[in-house]
């Protein structure tokens, strides 16, 4: 039976992924030109989302795409996630879950009933949705705006929800708003913010990346936003080209971190033992660039798994125990079970994560505005904080109470993590995003509240 070839004119959106070939960006740009200049196209604008692998090609890509194409620099997205996830075990799982269409994700909705009410009111108006921001009528996205921000006509609520048809106000939303509408004194907010800032302030760190690929310079630059002056970044690789790049370029682009180069291979135990791993704050493992370019994905991932196994064994046989987080990048989703077996704190399947992100943008281009905020250090970001900061331990509390308590710290709860399930993949490693607010939860030692927080606001209070 013949199948008709789909026409771009009939597509609600078009996704163009970078092929695994030499000069993939050239292929992407050529495809865009072919679609946009097709003599049979209609006058209706296309909604195209395209992947670009090299930022240097972005300018010409924007010229080719005009106002019909949204570009995603895939390596930059992964570098941002690696830099943040390495610092917070569980963040990679949270972001992957939000980007997946199988779990709760970010939506935008006009909510007429909330016009004239405040962002604070909106937070308590939904039982099964987590409000995280507003998109104003001019298209400006405000993630975690001030609580007294008034919702105007044509503003949209930004929520985390199970599905777009699940975004509905609680049947008793007015009563809920009234119950939790008592203002929080500025003194309480200031003291609470200072307490939170002590857990999130930057400090001098000593971090290491094992392996080398094109994302490492981007990761190093992202780390600049999270460490204090005098920090160190160590790189273990036997790549001569990498050493030249570090010496000639990267070393001059970092202000807060001093770079150290270790010649060796991530799969050699003796090279790992020389690193004195107990002195590092965070360890990042990355697969080789050759593995991606030469279609040796399995080999590249296997090297990361071997390195992870060696590090775990070195820890087990030492007397200092594990004192750092390990974040691992891999190329194939088929190897995720191996990463679990090797006990990675977090792992990122980079092509899979980029594909999820691009697919989200193809559904709603405004999603990019939300993630542009969440994945950069200049605004609100997702943090996993000790539950004991916000609520009493070993005592049932409703999620409404959890949410109310986080507001004292100028942040908003979006979920929690129960550490007793940290190794249970079937329970998403203990992570619960967007729980029912009526649910009663008992938090124990080391359990986390997942919040959206603006560290710049927290830091400003800490300086008082």
C-alpha positions in Angstrom: 0.0 0.0 0.0 1.4 3.4 -1.0 1.9 6.0 1.7 1.7 9.6 0.8 4.9 11.7 1.6 3.9 14.3 4.2 4.2 17.9 3.1 5.8 20.6 5.2 2.8 22.8 4.3 0.6 20.4 6.3 2.9 20.1 9.4 2.0 21.9 12.6 5.7 22.0 13.3 9.0 20.8 11.7 11.9 19.3 13.6 15.4 19.2 12.1 18.0 17.3 14.0 21.7 17.6 13.3 22.9 14.4 11.4 25.9 12.4 12.7 28.1 13.4 9.8 30.9 15.8 9.1 29.7 19.5 9.1 26.2 18.6 10.4 25.2 22.3 10.6 25.7 22.7 6.9 23.2 19.9 6.3 20.7 21.6 8.7 21.0 25.0 7.0 20.6 23.4 3.6 17.5 21.6 4.7 16.0 24.9 6.1 16.7 26.7 2.9 15.0 23.9 0.9 11.9 24.0 3.0 11.6 27.8 3.1 12.2 28.3 -0.6 10.1 25.5 -1.9 8.1 27.0 -4.8 5.0 25.0 -3.6 5.0 26.3 -0.1 2.0 28.3 1.3 2.2 31.8 2.7 1.6 30.6 6.2 4.8 30.8 8.3 6.4 27.5 9.3 7.2 26.6 12.9 10.6 25.0 12.6 12.9 23.9 15.4 16.4 23.0 14.3 19.5 21.8 16.1 22.9 23.5 15.7 26.1 21.9 17.0 28.5 24.9 16.7 27.7 28.3 17.9 30.0 29.8 15.3 27.4 28.8 12.7 24.4 30.4 14.5 24.6 33.8 12.7 24.3 32.3 9.2 21.7 29.9 10.4 19.6 32.8 11.7 19.9 34.4 8.3 18.8 31.2 6.6 15.9 30.7 9.0 14.5 34.2 9.3 11.5 34.4 11.6 10.4 30.8 10.9 13.1 28.9 12.7 14.0 28.5 16.4 17.6 27.2 16.8 18.8 25.0 19.7 22.6 24.9 20.3 22.6 21.4 21.7 26.1 21.4 23.3 25.3 24.6 25.2 22.1 23.1 26.6 23.9 20.0 27.8 26.8 22.0 29.2 24.3 24.1 31.3 22.6 20.9 32.6 25.9 19.2 33.4 27.2 22.3 35.3 24.0 22.5 37.4 23.4 18.8 37.8 26.9 18.0 38.9 26.2 20.3 41.9 22.8 18.8 42.8 22.2 15.1 42.7 18.7 14.6 41.2 18.5 17.7 39.1 19.2 15.8 35.8 16.3 13.4 36.7 14.0 16.4 37.4 14.8 18.1 34.1 14.6 14.9 32.1 11.2 14.2 33.7 9.9 17.8 32.9 10.9 17.5 29.3 9.4 14.0 28.9 5.8 13.8 27.6 5.2 10.8 29.9 5.5 12.9 33.1 4.4 16.3 34.4 5.6 19.1 32.2 5.4 22.9 31.8 2.3 24.5 30.2 0.9 28.0 29.6 -2.7 28.8 30.2 -5.1 31.8 30.2 -7.0 31.6 33.5 -9.8 34.2 33.4 -10.9 33.5 37.0 -7.5 34.7 38.3 -7.5 38.1 36.5 -7.0 40.8 39.1 -5.6 38.3 41.6 -2.0 38.0 42.6 0.7 35.4 41.9 0.5 34.4 45.5 -3.2 33.6 45.0 -2.5 31.6 41.9 -0.1 29.4 43.8 -2.9 28.0 46.0 -5.7 28.0 43.4 -4.7 24.6 42.0 -4.7 21.3 43.8 -3.0 19.3 41.1 -0.8 21.9 39.4 2.3 23.8 40.4 2.3 27.5 39.4 5.9 28.7 38.7 5.5 31.9 36.7 3.6 34.2 34.4 3.8 35.1 30.8 2.7 38.7 30.4 0.6 40.0 27.5 3.7 41.3 25.7 5.3 37.8 25.7 7.7 38.5 28.6 8.2 35.4 30.8 8.5 36.0 34.6 9.5 32.9 36.4 8.9 33.3 40.2 7.7 36.9 40.0 7.1 38.8 43.3 4.2 37.3 45.2 2.1 40.5 44.9 2.3 40.6 41.1 -1.2 41.2 39.8 -2.4 38.9 37.0 -3.8 41.1 34.2 -5.9 40.4 31.1 -4.1 38.4 28.5 -1.4 37.2 31.0 -0.9 33.5 31.1 -0.2 31.3 34.1 2.9 29.0 33.7 2.3 25.7 35.5 3.7 22.2 35.9 0.8 19.8 35.2 0.2 16.2 34.2 -1.4 17.4 30.9 -3.0 20.5 29.5 -6.5 19.2 30.1 -5.6 18.7 33.7 -5.0 22.4 34.4 -8.2 23.2 36.3 -8.8 25.3 39.4 -9.6 23.5 42.6 -13.4 23.3 43.3 -12.8 25.3 46.5 -10.0 27.5 45.2 -11.4 30.7 46.7 -11.4 29.1 50.1 -7.9 27.8 49.6 -6.7 31.3 48.6 -8.4 32.8 51.6 -6.8 30.2 54.0 -3.3 30.9 52.8 -3.5 34.6 52.0 -2.1 35.9 55.3 0.8 38.1 54.4 4.3 37.0 55.4 6.3 39.7 57.4 9.3 41.1 55.7 11.4 40.2 58.7 10.5 36.6 58.4 11.3 36.6 54.7 14.7 38.2 55.3 15.7 35.8 58.1 14.5 32.8 56.1 16.3 34.0 53.0 19.5 34.3 54.9 19.2 30.8 56.3 18.6 29.5 52.7 21.5 31.5 51.3 23.9 29.7 53.7 23.2 26.5 51.8 23.4 28.0 48.3 26.2 30.6 48.4 29.1 30.0 46.1 32.4 28.8 47.6 35.9 27.9 46.6 35.8 24.5 44.9 38.0 21.9 43.4 36.3 20.0 40.6 37.4 17.5 38.0 36.3 16.4 34.5 37.4 13.0 33.3 37.5 12.6 29.5 37.2 15.2 26.8 34.6 16.4 24.3 33.5 19.6 22.7 31.2 20.5 25.6 34.0 20.8 28.2 34.9 24.5 27.4 31.2 25.3 27.7 30.9 23.4 31.0 34.0 25.2 32.3 32.4 28.6 31.4 29.1 27.6 33.0 30.9 26.6 36.2 32.3 30.2 36.5 28.8 31.2 37.6 28.7 28.8 40.6 32.2 29.0 42.1 34.1 31.6 44.0 37.5 33.1 42.9 40.3 30.7 43.7 38.5 27.6 42.6 40.2 24.8 40.6 39.1 22.8 37.6 41.1 19.7 36.8 40.8 17.8 33.5 42.0 14.2 32.9 42.5 13.3 29.3 45.3 12.0 27.0 44.1 14.2 24.1 47.0 16.3 22.8 44.5 18.6 21.0 42.6 19.2 24.2 45.8 20.1 26.0 46.6 22.7 23.3 43.1 24.1 23.4 43.2 24.4 27.2 46.6 26.1 27.2 46.0 28.5 24.3 42.3 29.4 24.8 40.3 28.2 27.7 42.9 29.2 30.4 42.4 32.8 29.3 38.6 32.7 29.4 38.1 31.8 33.1 38.3 34.3 36.0 37.3 32.2 39.0 38.9 28.9 38.2 42.5 27.9 37.7 42.9 25.0 35.2 45.0 22.0 35.8 45.7 19.4 33.1 46.3 15.7 34.0 47.6 13.5 31.2 45.9 10.1 31.4 42.9 8.0 30.4 39.6 7.7 32.3 39.7 3.9 31.9 43.1 3.4 33.6 42.8 2.8 37.3 46.3 4.0 38.0 45.6 7.4 36.3 42.5 7.8 38.5 44.3 6.8 41.7 46.9 9.5 41.1 44.2 12.2 41.2 43.6 12.0 44.9 39.8 11.9 44.4 39.0 12.7 48.0 40.0 16.3 47.5 37.3 17.1 44.9 33.9 18.6 45.4 32.3 17.3 42.1 33.4 14.8 39.5 32.1 14.8 35.9 32.6 12.0 33.4 32.2 12.7 29.7 32.3 10.4 26.6 34.8 11.1 23.9 34.0 13.3 20.9 35.4 10.7 18.7 32.8 8.3 19.9 30.0 10.5 18.6 31.7 11.5 15.4 32.9 8.1 14.4 29.8 6.2 15.3 31.5 4.5 18.2 28.8 5.5 20.7 28.8 2.2 22.6 32.6 2.3 23.1 32.5 5.9 24.3 29.7 5.1 26.8 31.5 2.0 28.0 34.6 4.1 28.8 32.4 6.2 31.1 31.0 3.1 32.8 34.4 1.7 33.3 35.6 4.9 34.9 32.6 5.0 37.1 33.2 1.5 38.3 36.8 2.2 39.1 35.9 5.4 41.0 33.3 3.4 43.0 35.8 0.7 43.8 38.5 3.2 44.8 36.0 4.8 47.2 34.9 1.5 48.6 38.5 0.5 49.3 39.4 3.8 50.9 38.9 5.0 54.4 37.6 8.4 53.5 34.2 7.4 51.9 32.3 9.2 49.2 32.3 12.9 49.7 31.5 14.2 46.1 28.7 13.9 43.5 29.4 12.2 40.2 27.6 13.2 37.1 28.0 11.2 33.9 27.2 12.1 30.3 26.4 9.2 27.9 25.2 9.0 24.3 22.9 6.0 24.2 19.7 5.5 26.3 20.3 1.8 26.1 23.2 2.2 28.5 21.1 3.9 31.3 20.7 0.6 33.1 24.5 0.2 33.2 24.8 3.7 34.7 22.3 2.7 37.4 24.2 -0.6 38.1 27.4 1.4 38.5 25.7 3.8 40.9 26.0 7.1 39.2 24.6 9.9 41.3 23.2 11.4 38.1 23.6 10.7 34.4 22.5 12.5 31.2 21.8 10.8 27.9 22.6 13.9 26.0 21.1 13.1 22.5 17.9 11.9 24.2 17.6 15.0 26.4 18.2 17.4 23.5 15.5 15.5 21.5 13.0 15.9 24.3 13.8 19.6 24.6 13.4 20.2 20.8 10.2 18.3 20.8 8.8 20.5 23.6 9.7 23.6 21.6 7.9 22.1 18.6 4.8 22.0 20.7 5.0 25.5 22.1 7.8 27.9 21.3 7.2 29.8 24.5 8.7 26.8 26.4 12.2 28.1 25.4 11.6 31.3 27.3 10.9 29.3 30.5 14.0 27.1 30.1 16.2 30.0 29.1 15.5 31.2 32.7 15.8 27.9 34.4 19.0 26.8 32.8 20.9 30.1 33.3 22.4 31.4 36.6 20.9 34.9 36.2 17.4 34.1 37.4 15.3 31.5 39.3 16.6 27.9 39.1 15.7 24.5 40.5 17.3 23.7 43.8 17.1 20.6 46.1 17.2 21.8 49.6 17.1 20.0 52.9 13.5 19.4 54.0 14.4 20.4 57.6 14.9 24.0 56.5 11.2 24.3 55.7 9.2 21.7 57.7 9.5 19.6 60.8 10.8 16.1 60.3 9.0 12.8 61.1 5.7 14.6 61.3 2.9 14.5 58.6 2.5 17.7 56.7 0.3 18.5 53.8 1.9 19.8 50.6 -0.1 23.0 51.0 1.9 23.6 54.2 5.1 22.8 52.4 4.3 25.3 49.7 3.3 27.9 52.3 6.6 27.4 54.2 8.8 27.8 51.1 7.3 31.2 50.4 9.0 32.5 53.6 12.3 31.8 51.9 11.2 33.7 48.7 11.1 30.4 46.8 8.3 28.1 45.6 8.0 24.3 46.2 7.5 22.3 43.0 8.1 18.8 44.5 10.2 16.7 46.9 12.7 13.8 47.1 12.5 10.9 49.5 16.1 9.6 49.9 15.0 6.1 50.9 14.2 5.6 47.2 17.3 7.2 45.8 18.4 4.0 44.0 14.9 3.0 42.9 14.4 3.8 39.2 10.7 2.7 39.4 10.1 5.5 41.9 12.0 8.0 39.8 14.8 7.8 42.4 12.6 9.2 45.1 11.7 12.4 43.1 8.1 13.6 43.1 7.2 16.5 40.9 4.0 18.5 41.2 2.4 16.4 44.0 -1.3 16.7 45.0 -1.3 19.5 47.5 -3.6 17.7 49.9 -1.2 14.8 50.1 0.3 14.2 53.6 4.1 13.6 53.6 6.4 12.5 56.3 10.0 13.8 55.7 13.0 12.2 57.3 16.7 13.1 57.6 18.3 14.1 54.3 15.0 14.2 52.4 14.7 17.2 50.0 12.2 19.9 49.1 12.5 20.8 45.4 12.1 24.5 45.0 12.3 27.2 42.4 14.5 29.9 43.9 16.2 33.1 42.7 19.7 32.9 44.2 20.4 36.6 43.4 17.5 37.6 45.6 18.6 35.3 48.4 22.1 36.5 48.1 21.0 40.2 48.4 19.3 39.4 51.7 22.4 37.6 53.0 24.4 40.8 52.4 22.2 42.8 54.8 
